[in-house]
Amino acid sequence: MGEWSFFGSRKIKKLKADVEEQPQSAEAHFNLGAAYEELGCVAEAIAAFQKTLHLHSRSAEAHFNLGVLYEESGDGKNAIIHMNKAGTLFSERGDEANKDRARKRLRDYYQKFGFEAKDIEGSIDEDQGPS
């Protein structure tokens, strides 16, 4: 687990309380994930973003953040799956700037991890996320 600052741990406590008060709030889980990510708590951030997707599978931001976290942890397949989904969702809502950011990272991930598109095809079930 990453270093916890006094203010970071206070923020996490508040965000955890928000999640407890609103367990069906994708936004509350997303905010907790973002705080964990900021503190370098990768496993906790991944879990919070996965919960976000369980509640709101079309969150481009959660997919993007998961892509980044999986890349940082060396999980190329999941990094690619989530970044691909983020790019698609950003594109669908007309967010060209973030679509381009996601697509650039996606190209970088394919190169970094030595994957080709055919290596990843079929790994995404549209309703369930990565397999």
Secondary structure, 3 states (H helix, E strand, C coil): CCCCCHHHHHHHHHHHHHHHHCCCCHHHHHHHHHHHHHHCCHHHHHHHHHHHHHHCCCCHHHHHHHHHHHHHCCCHHHHHHHHHHHHHHHHHCCCHHHHHHHHHHHHHHHHHHCCCHHHHCCCEECCCEEC
